[in-house]
Amino acid sequence: MKVPEIQIPIVEIPIEKKVKLFMKREDLIHPEISGNKHWKLFFNINNYLDLKPENPLIITFGGAFSNHISAVSALGNQFNLKTLGIIRGEEIGKKWKENPTLVYAKRNGMNLKFVTREEYRHKEKLTEFLKQEFPEALIIPEGGTNRNAVQGIKMMLNNDTKDFDYLCTAVGTGGTLAGLSEFCEDNQEVIGFKVVEDDSLEEKISKLTSKRNFHLTDAAFGGYGKINDENVRFINDFKAKYEIPLEPIYTGKMMQKVFEMIDAGYFPEGSKILCFHTGGLQGIEGANLLLQKQNRNLII
């Protein structure tokens, strides 16, 4: 993987408030390996290939609509690497052709192994079995979060990001938040918008960063992967007003919560807030399939 030559834009979200709101469009970095996924994989893949494995294989974990699974499959296709996705939910294997993320992953050449949710909960044990079966493989954790990923997230920060008081990111496994925390300026506060219900998340993040300049706020809106009608309205209104698409699992929920916090006066007057668009727009198609089955409004 190479560092992209394009300059990732920071755009202002014009709001009539006493703070200034901006977004860094990491979603534009690559059409398929976009956002934080690109940077989480950057050192994982490059360091692995530097070892010159004889039969390279990338193995990773994810749910049925995982942005990480999608990105790893695209990377494998682009660099002619074999990939294996361990997918949560044995029952999904019977109907994977109805899932746009998994169809896309298969089209990219990724092999899929469906495991029970109980097996998936014990990923450490599963990882040990995989190491024995595939000793040359690179095994990347769910969401790509490890120390290599944290180093990659450093690339999302540059001279243009130094002039902000608050850095905001959606949080699933915590790697992006840890990277922003570790490498941001000393005067910056990092806010993680937690879209999962995981009480151990702060502890996990603390193991990946030496700083304590971050805090988590709940942005699950009912639970991970749950999409309510207000989420859909917010995403559609945001796109219509600012011409920026959001997806409903991560960035959409983060931005909805950011607007709520601004309205509640959380940020001091004159604050400059930078939100990172972490990509994942491929998930909109799968979300709309679920919304359509429920006869609800779709994300446009």
C-alpha positions as CSV (number, residue, x, y, z in Angstrom):
1,M,0.0,0.0,0.0
2,K,1.2,3.5,-0.8
3,V,0.4,6.8,0.8
4,P,-2.3,8.4,-1.4
5,E,-1.1,11.4,-3.3
6,I,-4.4,13.3,-2.9
7,Q,-4.8,15.9,-0.3
8,I,-7.7,15.0,2.0
9,P,-9.9,18.1,2.2
10,I,-11.2,19.7,5.4
11,V,-14.5,21.3,4.7
12,E,-16.5,23.7,6.9
13,I,-20.0,22.7,7.9
14,P,-21.7,26.1,7.9
15,I,-23.9,26.3,11.0
16,E,-25.3,29.4,12.6
17,K,-23.9,28.8,16.1
18,K,-21.1,30.3,18.2
19,V,-18.8,27.4,17.4
20,K,-17.2,26.4,14.0
21,L,-17.7,22.9,12.7
22,F,-15.5,21.1,10.1
23,M,-15.1,17.7,8.6
24,K,-12.1,15.9,7.3
25,R,-13.2,13.8,4.3
26,E,-11.2,10.7,4.8
27,D,-13.9,8.9,2.9
28,L,-12.4,10.4,-0.3
29,I,-9.0,8.7,0.2
30,H,-9.9,5.6,-1.9
31,P,-13.2,4.5,-3.5
32,E,-13.1,1.1,-1.9
33,I,-10.5,1.1,0.9
34,S,-11.7,4.4,2.4
35,G,-11.5,6.4,5.6
36,N,-9.9,5.0,8.7
37,K,-9.9,1.5,7.3
38,H,-7.2,2.6,4.8
39,W,-4.9,3.8,7.6
40,K,-5.6,1.0,9.9
41,L,-4.5,-1.5,7.3
42,F,-1.6,0.6,6.0
43,F,1.2,-0.6,8.4
44,N,-0.4,-4.0,9.0
45,I,-0.1,-4.9,5.3
46,N,3.1,-3.1,4.5
47,N,5.0,-4.6,7.5
48,Y,3.6,-8.1,6.7
49,L,4.7,-7.9,3.0
50,D,8.1,-6.6,4.0
51,L,8.6,-10.1,5.5
52,K,8.1,-11.5,2.0
53,P,5.9,-14.5,3.0
54,E,6.0,-17.3,0.4
55,N,2.2,-17.7,0.4
56,P,0.7,-14.5,1.7
57,L,-2.8,-14.7,3.2
58,I,-4.7,-12.0,5.1
59,I,-7.3,-13.3,7.7
60,T,-9.6,-11.1,9.6
61,F,-13.0,-10.9,11.4
62,G,-16.2,-9.1,11.0
63,G,-20.0,-9.0,11.0
64,A,-22.2,-9.5,8.0
65,F,-22.1,-5.8,7.0
66,S,-18.6,-5.0,8.1
67,N,-16.8,-2.1,6.5
68,H,-13.6,-3.7,7.6
69,I,-14.4,-7.0,5.7
70,S,-15.3,-5.0,2.7
71,A,-12.0,-3.0,2.8
72,V,-9.8,-6.0,3.3
73,S,-11.4,-7.8,0.4
74,A,-10.9,-4.8,-1.8
75,L,-7.2,-4.6,-0.7
76,G,-6.7,-8.3,-1.5
77,N,-8.2,-7.8,-4.9
78,Q,-6.1,-4.8,-5.7
79,F,-2.8,-6.3,-4.5
80,N,-3.5,-9.9,-5.6
81,L,-3.5,-11.2,-2.0
82,K,-5.5,-14.1,-0.8
83,T,-8.0,-13.1,1.9
84,L,-10.2,-15.0,4.4
85,G,-13.0,-13.4,6.3
86,I,-14.3,-15.0,9.5
87,I,-17.9,-13.9,9.7
88,R,-20.0,-13.7,12.8
89,G,-23.2,-15.8,12.6
90,E,-23.2,-19.3,11.2
91,E,-26.8,-18.8,10.0
92,I,-25.7,-16.0,7.7
93,G,-23.8,-18.5,5.6
94,K,-27.1,-19.9,4.2
95,K,-28.2,-16.5,2.8
96,W,-24.9,-14.6,2.2
97,K,-26.0,-13.9,-1.4
98,E,-28.7,-11.6,0.0
99,N,-26.0,-9.5,1.7
100,P,-24.4,-6.8,-0.5
101,T,-21.2,-6.5,1.6
102,L,-20.6,-10.3,1.5
103,V,-21.4,-10.5,-2.2
104,Y,-18.9,-7.7,-2.8
105,A,-16.2,-9.4,-0.6
106,K,-16.7,-12.7,-2.6
107,R,-16.5,-10.8,-5.9
108,N,-13.1,-9.5,-4.7
109,G,-12.0,-13.1,-4.1
110,M,-12.3,-13.3,-0.3
111,N,-13.1,-16.7,1.1
112,L,-15.7,-16.6,3.8
113,K,-15.9,-18.8,6.9
114,F,-19.1,-18.5,8.9
115,V,-18.8,-19.3,12.6
116,T,-21.4,-19.4,15.4
117,R,-21.8,-16.3,17.6
118,E,-20.4,-18.3,20.5
119,E,-17.3,-19.2,18.6
120,Y,-16.9,-15.6,17.5
121,R,-17.1,-14.3,21.1
122,H,-14.0,-16.3,21.8
123,K,-11.9,-14.8,19.0
124,E,-8.6,-15.3,20.9
125,K,-9.1,-19.1,20.9
126,L,-10.2,-19.0,17.3
127,T,-7.1,-17.0,16.4
128,E,-4.8,-19.6,17.9
129,F,-6.5,-22.3,15.8
130,L,-6.0,-20.1,12.7
131,K,-2.3,-19.5,13.5
132,Q,-1.8,-23.3,13.6
133,E,-3.7,-23.9,10.4
134,F,-2.2,-20.9,8.5
135,P,1.3,-20.2,10.1
136,E,2.3,-17.8,7.4
137,A,-0.9,-15.7,7.5
138,L,-1.3,-12.2,8.8
139,I,-4.3,-12.3,11.2
140,I,-5.8,-8.8,11.7
141,P,-8.3,-8.3,14.6
142,E,-11.9,-7.3,14.1
143,G,-12.1,-3.7,12.9
144,G,-8.3,-3.8,12.2
145,T,-7.5,-2.5,15.7
146,N,-4.0,-3.2,16.9
147,R,-0.8,-1.2,17.5
148,N,0.0,-1.1,13.7
149,A,-3.5,0.4,13.2
150,V,-2.8,3.1,15.8
151,Q,0.4,4.0,13.9
152,G,-1.6,4.2,10.7
153,I,-4.2,6.6,12.2
154,K,-1.3,9.1,12.8
155,M,-1.5,9.7,9.0
156,M,-4.9,11.3,9.5
157,L,-3.3,14.1,11.4
158,N,-1.2,16.8,9.8
159,N,-0.5,20.6,9.9
160,D,-4.1,21.3,8.8
161,T,-5.5,19.4,11.8
162,K,-3.5,21.3,14.5
163,D,-5.7,24.3,14.7
164,F,-8.7,22.6,16.2
165,D,-9.8,22.4,19.8
166,Y,-11.8,19.2,19.5
167,L,-11.2,16.1,17.4
168,C,-14.2,13.8,16.9
169,T,-14.5,10.3,15.7
170,A,-17.0,7.4,15.8
171,V,-15.8,4.5,17.9
172,G,-16.4,0.8,17.2
173,T,-13.3,-1.1,18.3
174,G,-11.4,2.0,19.4
175,G,-8.3,2.0,17.2
176,T,-9.0,5.3,15.5
177,L,-9.7,7.1,18.8
178,A,-6.5,5.6,20.2
179,G,-4.4,6.9,17.3
180,L,-5.9,10.4,17.4
181,S,-5.3,10.5,21.1
182,E,-1.7,9.3,20.9
183,F,-0.6,11.7,18.1
184,C,-2.8,14.8,18.4
185,E,-1.5,18.1,19.8
186,D,-1.2,18.5,23.6
187,N,-3.9,21.1,23.7
188,Q,-6.5,19.1,21.8
189,E,-9.3,17.1,23.3
190,V,-10.5,13.9,21.5
191,I,-14.1,12.8,21.7
192,G,-15.1,9.3,20.8
193,F,-18.7,8.7,19.8
194,K,-19.4,5.2,20.9
195,V,-21.8,3.3,18.6
196,V,-21.4,0.0,20.4
197,E,-22.5,-1.1,23.9
198,D,-19.1,-2.2,25.3
199,D,-18.3,-1.2,28.9
200,S,-14.7,-2.4,28.4
201,L,-14.0,0.0,25.5
202,E,-12.3,2.7,27.5
203,E,-10.0,0.2,29.1
204,K,-9.1,-1.3,25.6
205,I,-8.4,2.1,24.2
206,S,-6.2,3.1,27.2
207,K,-4.0,0.1,26.4
208,L,-3.3,1.6,22.9
209,T,-2.5,5.2,23.8
210,S,-0.2,6.7,26.4
211,K,-2.4,9.8,26.8
212,R,-5.6,10.5,28.7
213,N,-6.8,13.3,26.5
214,F,-9.9,11.5,25.3
215,H,-13.4,10.7,26.6
216,L,-16.3,8.6,25.2
217,T,-19.9,9.7,24.8
218,D,-22.8,7.4,23.9
219,A,-23.9,7.6,20.3
220,A,-25.5,4.2,19.9
221,F,-29.0,5.4,19.5
222,G,-30.5,2.1,20.6
223,G,-27.6,-0.2,19.9
224,Y,-24.9,-1.1,17.4
225,G,-26.4,-1.4,13.9
226,K,-29.8,-0.2,15.1
227,I,-31.2,2.6,12.8
228,N,-34.1,4.6,14.0
229,D,-36.2,7.0,11.9
230,E,-34.5,10.0,13.3
231,N,-31.1,8.7,12.2
232,V,-32.4,8.3,8.6
233,R,-33.9,11.8,8.7
234,F,-30.7,13.3,10.0
235,I,-28.5,11.6,7.3
236,N,-30.8,12.6,4.5
237,D,-31.2,16.2,5.7
238,F,-27.4,16.4,6.2
239,K,-26.7,15.3,2.6
240,A,-29.3,17.6,1.2
241,K,-28.0,20.6,3.1
242,Y,-24.2,20.0,3.0
243,E,-23.8,17.6,0.0
244,I,-21.9,15.1,2.2
245,P,-23.2,11.5,2.4
246,L,-23.1,9.8,5.8
247,E,-23.6,6.1,6.6
248,P,-26.0,5.1,9.5
249,I,-23.7,2.9,11.7
250,Y,-20.8,5.2,12.5
251,T,-20.4,8.7,10.9
252,G,-24.1,9.4,10.7
253,K,-24.6,8.7,14.4
254,M,-21.5,10.7,15.3
255,M,-22.7,13.8,13.4
256,Q,-26.2,13.6,14.8
257,K,-24.7,13.5,18.4
258,V,-22.3,16.3,17.6
259,F,-25.2,18.6,16.5
260,E,-27.1,17.6,19.7
261,M,-24.0,18.6,21.8
262,I,-23.7,21.9,20.0
263,D,-27.3,22.7,20.6
264,A,-26.9,21.8,24.3
265,G,-24.0,24.2,24.6
266,Y,-21.4,21.6,25.3
267,F,-18.6,23.3,23.4
268,P,-17.4,26.7,24.6
269,E,-18.0,29.7,22.4
270,G,-15.4,30.1,19.7
271,S,-14.5,26.4,19.7
272,K,-13.2,24.8,16.5
273,I,-14.5,21.2,16.1
274,L,-13.1,18.8,13.6
275,C,-15.0,15.6,12.8
276,F,-13.4,12.8,10.8
277,H,-15.5,11.1,8.1
278,T,-14.3,7.6,8.4
279,G,-15.9,6.2,5.2
280,G,-18.0,3.1,5.3
281,L,-20.4,4.3,2.7
282,Q,-20.7,0.8,1.3
283,G,-22.9,0.0,4.3
284,I,-25.7,2.2,3.0
285,E,-26.9,-0.4,0.5
286,G,-27.2,-3.1,3.2
287,A,-28.9,-0.7,5.6
288,N,-31.5,0.2,3.0
289,L,-32.2,-3.5,2.3
290,L,-33.1,-3.9,6.0
291,L,-35.1,-0.6,6.0
292,Q,-37.0,-1.7,2.9
293,K,-38.0,-5.0,4.5
294,Q,-39.4,-3.0,7.4
295,N,-41.3,-0.6,5.1
296,R,-39.4,2.4,6.4
297,N,-37.9,5.4,4.7
298,L,-34.6,4.8,3.0
299,I,-31.2,6.6,3.1
300,I,-30.8,8.6,-0.1
